[in-house]
Amino acid sequence: MNLESLLVCSDDRALRVLRNVLSELEIGVEHCADEVTATKSLSQRSFEAVVIDCQSERSFELLKSVRSIQQNSKSVAIAILDSGTNLQTAFKLGANFVVYKPISTEKAKSSFRAARALMKRERRRSVRLPVNIAAYFRFQNGEGEQTTISGLSEGGFSVRFASPGKKSGVIGFCFALPDTTTVIEATGTIAWQNSRRHAGIQFATLSDASLRALKEWLRLQCGDKHDPPIRCSLMSLSAGGCFLRTQSPFPNQTRVELLLRVADSSVRTEGKVRLMDPELGMGIEFAPKTAEDGQLLKELIDKMTASPDAIAEVLVEPEGLDWDADAVSAGGAKHANEKDPLLAVFGAAAGLSREQLLVELQKHQLQTASTKVSESEGESIVPQRREPRIAVSLPVEVWDEDHQEPSDGAASMIDVSHGGARIDGIRFDVKPGEVVHLVSAGIEARFRVIWVGESGSAQEGQIGLQSLKTDDFEIAE
């Protein structure tokens, strides 16, 4: 079963990169050069993904319309944006992923790897495979019968009962997955039934082990290759959630399964993405299924907090999108428990610049033992002058006071802190002490140049900037 995408793009360079990346990821491409042709294609067939180069008002309107077209209301939408376009604009119009120009092959691969994993997951969720599996049923009145399951999916199955009469209440059942040693024992409820004794059963209780076995069996029957989990680094942590640094974040409202490892311990738990930034990563609210799972997670968080240097990795896999239009289009958390300070940051993220968001996330970074001692003695845990810098890769526009528009060339922010940033790719003459304008994600600010990389050195083309709003900040060269 091939994944198919609709690519709406008239930019030859971007088109070439995107075609190559999609082909390498084994995603089929139907190309449309204009919005009119694209609208016609969207109304005639379904696509797992719709990729739109948002260069004009009409292309943004097309992005907004995807959710209203029945065949593609649940397609994964990917917006290609100019560096000056605000991220929230695309999210509010229905984009699940955003890729900024100029598009590099590696940047596109990172985003589309996450998109492909989600596309496969969404397709498997909606597929009901025709099967012929013998099963035994036990009804609420104590009676039982053996019959055959005719269709099977992750959420339930269809069956034709042998005995007459409508079924109700909780139904117990068991069956073996063909060509495996796995026996599924669970309960379900009637989702629908008709006069010919056909019925749809929705799973009510299903063990984690049985669910994983069922998912894997269905994946093999569909012929899908398994996408490995996304490996992430833990940036911020609280009892209610975490922020993970990754170049392949999943979109807001994606339900995920996380494997957190520290030293010789690991915990598998569920969560939901409450914040997604294509350049930084994703904020996840923990959602353990049971009280026991919650206790195991709490114990692991305590261990992480006590030994932050022992954290090995966090692996994340998508479980599917919650297709609530308002929630999916929002850039930050909609239903997060804002009593948790980190989840409150996720909820407020839509109103923050990327630099402000980084500052807030820093407040919830894991603290080392020495930091805790300083804090217990009443000392500030934040350095008074030099603040920690966070490595990023963000396209920016920069110009000096003598020019009213950005210089030629693609500049990028390569690290940032509360009061400043380091920029690479500067193609105009600038001196320490001068003031420059910087635009990132549609937000403009003025900075003072603190240092300029020497010609011929590793820092050539780089400048260190200090925010004019934070005069006592100093950026190290």
C-alpha positions in Angstrom: 0.0 0.0 0.0 1.8 3.1 -1.3 1.6 6.5 0.4 0.5 9.2 -1.9 1.0 13.0 -1.7 -0.3 16.0 -3.6 2.5 18.6 -4.0 1.3 22.1 -4.9 4.4 24.1 -5.9 5.6 26.4 -8.7 9.1 27.1 -7.3 11.4 25.0 -9.4 14.2 24.8 -6.8 11.8 23.8 -3.9 10.0 21.4 -6.3 13.2 19.6 -7.1 14.2 19.2 -3.5 10.8 18.1 -2.4 10.4 15.6 -5.2 13.8 14.0 -4.4 13.0 13.8 -0.7 9.5 12.3 -1.1 10.8 9.8 -3.7 13.6 8.7 -1.3 11.0 8.2 1.5 8.9 6.1 -0.9 6.0 8.6 -1.0 4.3 9.0 -4.4 3.9 12.5 -5.8 1.2 14.1 -7.9 2.3 17.6 -8.8 0.1 20.6 -9.4 1.6 24.0 -10.3 -1.4 26.1 -9.4 -4.2 26.1 -6.8 -7.1 25.6 -9.3 -5.7 22.3 -10.6 -4.9 21.3 -7.0 -8.4 21.9 -5.8 -9.7 19.7 -8.6 -7.4 16.9 -7.7 -8.3 17.1 -4.0 -12.0 16.8 -4.9 -11.4 13.7 -7.1 -9.2 11.5 -4.9 -7.7 11.1 -1.5 -4.0 11.7 -0.5 -2.2 10.7 2.7 -0.4 14.1 2.6 -1.0 17.5 1.0 2.1 19.6 0.6 1.5 23.3 -0.3 4.1 26.0 -1.0 2.4 29.0 0.6 3.6 31.8 -1.6 0.3 33.8 -2.1 -3.1 34.4 -0.5 -4.6 31.8 -2.8 -2.2 29.1 -1.6 -3.1 29.9 2.0 -6.8 29.6 1.1 -6.0 26.2 -0.4 -4.4 25.1 2.8 -7.4 26.2 4.8 -9.8 24.4 2.4 -8.1 21.0 2.7 -10.0 20.2 5.9 -13.4 20.9 4.3 -12.9 18.5 1.4 -14.4 15.2 2.4 -11.8 12.9 0.7 -8.9 14.7 2.3 -10.3 16.1 5.6 -7.8 13.9 7.5 -4.8 14.2 5.1 -1.6 15.3 6.8 -1.1 18.9 5.7 2.4 20.3 5.2 3.0 24.0 4.6 6.2 25.4 3.0 6.7 28.9 4.3 9.0 31.8 3.7 11.2 32.6 6.6 9.3 35.8 7.5 5.9 34.0 7.8 4.6 33.5 11.3 4.4 29.9 12.3 0.9 30.3 13.9 -0.5 31.5 10.6 0.0 28.1 9.1 -1.2 26.2 12.1 -4.4 28.2 12.4 -5.2 27.4 8.7 -4.8 23.6 9.3 -1.2 22.8 8.7 0.2 19.8 10.7 3.8 20.3 9.7 5.8 23.4 8.6 9.0 23.6 6.6 10.8 26.9 6.2 12.5 28.1 3.1 15.2 28.0 1.9 14.6 24.2 1.8 17.6 22.0 2.3 17.5 18.2 1.7 18.3 17.4 5.3 15.8 19.8 6.7 13.0 18.4 4.5 14.0 14.8 5.3 13.7 15.5 9.0 10.2 16.9 8.7 9.0 14.3 6.2 10.3 11.4 8.3 7.9 12.4 11.1 5.1 13.1 8.6 5.6 9.7 7.0 5.4 7.9 10.3 2.2 9.7 11.1 0.8 9.1 7.6 1.3 5.3 8.0 -0.1 5.3 11.5 -3.3 7.2 10.4 -3.8 4.9 7.5 -3.5 1.8 9.6 -6.0 3.2 12.1 -8.6 3.6 9.4 -8.1 0.2 7.7 -10.4 -2.7 8.5 -8.9 -5.9 7.0 -11.2 -8.7 5.7 -10.4 -11.8 7.7 -11.8 -15.2 8.5 -11.0 -15.8 12.2 -12.8 -18.2 14.5 -13.8 -16.6 17.8 -15.7 -17.5 21.0 -18.1 -15.1 22.6 -19.6 -14.9 26.0 -22.6 -12.6 26.5 -23.9 -10.8 29.6 -26.7 -13.3 30.1 -24.2 -16.1 30.5 -24.8 -17.6 27.1 -22.0 -18.1 24.6 -21.3 -19.1 21.0 -18.6 -19.6 18.5 -18.7 -17.7 15.2 -16.4 -16.0 12.7 -14.8 -12.5 12.7 -15.0 -11.1 9.1 -13.3 -7.8 9.5 -10.5 -6.7 12.0 -9.0 -3.3 12.9 -7.1 -1.7 15.8 -10.4 -0.5 17.3 -12.6 -3.5 16.9 -14.1 -6.0 14.4 -17.2 -7.1 12.5 -18.9 -10.4 13.0 -22.1 -12.3 12.2 -23.7 -13.9 15.2 -25.3 -17.3 14.9 -27.9 -16.7 17.6 -30.9 -14.4 16.9 -31.8 -11.3 18.9 -30.0 -8.1 19.6 -27.0 -8.2 21.8 -26.3 -5.6 24.5 -23.9 -4.9 27.3 -20.3 -5.9 27.7 -19.3 -9.0 25.6 -16.3 -11.1 26.3 -14.4 -12.9 23.5 -11.2 -14.6 22.6 -9.5 -15.4 19.3 -6.1 -16.3 17.9 -4.2 -14.1 15.4 -3.6 -16.2 12.3 -0.1 -17.6 11.9 1.0 -16.5 15.4 0.9 -17.8 19.0 -1.0 -14.7 20.2 -4.4 -15.2 21.7 -6.5 -12.1 22.2 -8.7 -12.2 25.3 -10.7 -9.0 25.8 -14.1 -7.4 26.2 -16.1 -5.1 23.8 -19.4 -3.3 23.3 -21.8 -3.3 20.4 -21.1 -0.3 18.1 -23.8 -1.3 15.6 -26.0 -4.2 14.6 -28.7 -5.0 12.1 -31.6 -7.5 11.6 -29.3 -9.9 9.7 -27.3 -10.5 12.9 -24.3 -8.6 11.6 -22.6 -6.4 14.3 -19.6 -4.2 14.9 -17.7 -4.7 18.2 -15.6 -2.0 19.7 -12.8 -3.0 22.0 -13.5 -2.0 25.6 -10.7 -3.7 27.5 -7.5 -4.9 25.7 -4.2 -5.4 27.4 -1.2 -3.4 26.2 0.6 -6.6 25.1 -2.4 -7.7 23.1 -2.8 -4.3 21.5 0.8 -4.2 20.5 0.6 -7.7 19.0 -2.6 -6.7 17.1 -1.0 -3.5 15.7 2.1 -5.4 14.6 0.0 -8.1 13.0 -2.1 -5.6 11.1 1.0 -3.7 10.0 2.5 -6.9 8.5 -0.8 -7.7 6.7 -0.8 -4.2 5.2 2.7 -4.6 4.0 4.0 -1.5 5.7 7.7 -1.2 6.6 8.2 -0.3 10.3 9.4 3.3 10.8 11.8 3.4 13.7 10.9 5.6 16.7 12.0 9.3 16.7 15.1 9.7 19.0 14.9 12.9 21.0 16.9 14.6 23.7 15.2 15.8 26.9 15.3 19.5 27.3 12.6 20.3 29.9 10.7 18.1 32.4 7.9 18.4 34.9 5.5 16.0 36.6 3.0 16.6 33.9 5.1 16.6 30.7 8.4 17.2 28.9 9.8 19.2 26.0 11.9 17.2 23.6 14.5 18.6 21.2 14.3 16.9 17.8 14.4 17.9 14.2 11.4 15.6 13.5 8.6 16.8 15.9 5.1 15.5 15.5 2.2 18.0 15.2 0.0 19.3 17.9 -2.7 16.9 19.2 -0.7 13.8 18.1 -1.1 10.9 20.5 2.3 9.4 21.1 3.9 6.5 22.9 7.1 7.4 24.7 10.0 5.2 26.0 12.0 7.0 28.6 15.3 5.5 29.7 17.6 6.6 32.5 20.5 4.5 33.8 19.2 0.9 34.2 15.5 1.9 34.3 12.9 2.5 31.5 9.2 3.4 31.4 6.8 3.2 28.5 3.9 5.6 28.7 1.5 7.6 26.6 1.2 11.3 25.9 -0.1 13.9 23.6 1.8 16.6 21.8 0.7 20.0 23.1 3.3 22.2 21.4 5.2 21.8 18.2 7.9 24.0 16.8 9.6 22.7 13.6 13.0 24.1 14.5 13.0 23.3 18.3 11.0 20.2 19.0 7.8 19.2 20.7 6.1 19.6 24.1 4.3 16.5 25.3 1.8 16.1 28.1 2.0 12.8 29.9 -1.1 10.6 29.8 -0.5 7.3 31.6 -3.3 4.8 31.1 -3.5 3.5 34.7 -2.6 4.6 38.2 0.2 2.0 38.2 1.6 3.4 35.0 1.5 6.9 36.5 3.4 5.7 39.6 6.1 4.1 37.5 6.4 7.3 35.5 6.6 9.4 38.7 9.4 7.2 40.0 11.4 7.5 36.8 10.9 11.3 36.8 12.3 11.4 40.3 15.3 9.4 39.2 15.8 11.7 36.2 15.7 14.7 38.4 18.2 13.2 40.8 20.6 12.1 38.1 20.1 14.2 35.0 23.4 13.2 33.5 22.3 9.5 33.4 19.5 10.1 31.0 20.2 8.0 27.9 17.4 8.7 25.4 13.7 9.3 24.8 12.1 7.4 21.9 8.7 8.6 20.5 6.3 6.9 18.1 3.0 8.4 16.9 -0.3 6.7 17.8 -2.5 9.0 15.7 -4.0 12.5 15.5 -7.0 13.7 17.4 -8.9 15.4 14.5 -10.5 18.2 16.5 -10.3 21.1 14.1 -9.9 23.8 16.8 -7.3 21.8 18.8 -5.3 20.6 15.8 -5.0 24.1 14.3 -3.8 25.7 17.5 0.0 26.1 18.0 0.0 25.4 21.7 -1.9 23.3 24.2 -5.6 23.7 24.4 -6.6 21.4 27.2 -3.3 21.2 29.1 -3.4 21.2 32.9 -2.1 24.7 33.5 -1.5 24.0 37.2 1.7 22.3 36.0 4.2 25.0 35.2 5.7 23.4 32.1 2.2 22.6 30.6 1.3 26.3 31.3 4.3 27.3 29.1 2.9 25.0 26.3 -0.5 26.7 26.6 1.0 30.2 26.4 3.4 29.4 23.6 1.3 30.8 20.8 1.7 34.3 22.2 5.5 34.0 22.6 8.3 34.6 20.2 10.7 31.6 19.7 13.3 33.3 21.8 10.8 33.9 24.6 9.7 30.3 24.4 13.3 29.1 24.8 13.8 31.3 27.9 10.6 29.8 29.5 11.6 26.2 28.6 15.1 26.8 30.2 13.4 27.4 33.5 12.3 23.8 33.5 15.6 22.2 32.5 16.9 19.4 34.7 19.1 20.8 37.5 22.4 19.4 38.4 23.3 18.6 42.0 25.5 21.7 42.3 22.6 23.9 41.1 20.3 22.4 43.7 22.8 23.2 46.5 23.0 26.8 45.3 19.3 27.1 45.2 18.8 25.7 48.7 21.3 28.3 50.0 19.2 31.1 48.5 21.4 31.8 45.5 20.0 32.4 42.1 20.3 29.4 39.8 20.4 31.8 36.8 23.8 33.3 36.0 23.8 37.1 36.4 25.5 38.0 33.2 26.3 35.0 31.0 23.2 32.9 30.4 23.2 29.4 28.8 22.9 29.4 25.1 20.8 26.9 23.2 21.8 25.6 19.8 19.2 26.2 17.1 18.9 26.4 13.4 16.5 29.1 12.4 16.3 31.1 9.2 16.4 34.9 9.9 16.6 38.1 8.0 19.1 40.7 9.1 19.9 44.3 8.0 21.7 47.3 9.4 20.4 50.8 10.1 21.7 52.1 6.7 19.5 49.7 4.7 15.7 49.2 4.8 15.6 45.6 3.6 17.5 42.4 4.3 20.9 41.7 2.6 21.2 39.0 0.0 22.0 35.5 1.2 20.5 33.1 3.7 21.4 34.1 7.3 20.5 31.7 10.2 20.4 31.9 14.0 22.7 29.2 15.3 22.3 29.7 19.1 20.2 31.9 21.3 19.8 32.9 25.0 17.5 35.2 26.9 19.3 38.4 25.9 21.1 37.7 22.6 21.9 35.4 19.7 24.6 34.3 17.4 24.0 34.7 13.6 25.8 32.9 10.7 25.7 33.8 7.0 26.1 37.6 7.3 27.0 39.0 3.9 27.4 42.8 4.6 29.9 44.8 6.5 29.1 45.4 10.1 31.1 46.6 13.2 30.8 46.0 16.9 28.5 48.6 18.5 26.3 49.0 15.4 22.5 48.3 15.6 20.9 45.7 13.3 17.3 44.6 12.6 16.5 40.9 12.9 13.3 39.1 11.8 12.6 35.6 13.0 9.2 33.8 12.4 7.6 37.2 11.4 8.8 39.0 14.6 11.2 42.0 14.2 13.6 43.2 16.9 16.7 45.4 17.2 20.0 44.2 18.5 23.5 45.6 19.1 26.4 43.9 17.5 28.8 42.7 20.3 31.4 41.0 18.1 32.2 40.1 14.5 33.9 37.0 13.3 37.3 37.6 11.8 37.9 36.9 8.1 39.6 33.6 7.6 38.6 32.2 11.0 36.0 29.6 11.9 33.7 32.5 12.9 33.9 34.3 9.6 30.4 35.4 8.6 29.1 35.2 12.2 28.1 38.0 14.5 27.2 38.1 18.2 24.1 40.1 19.1 22.8 41.7 22.3 19.1 42.6 22.7 18.6 46.3 23.2 16.1 45.4 25.8 18.7 43.7 28.0 21.7 46.0 28.3 23.5 44.0 30.9 23.7 40.8 28.8 26.9 39.7 27.3 27.5 37.1 24.6 30.7 35.2 24.5 32.7 35.1 21.3 
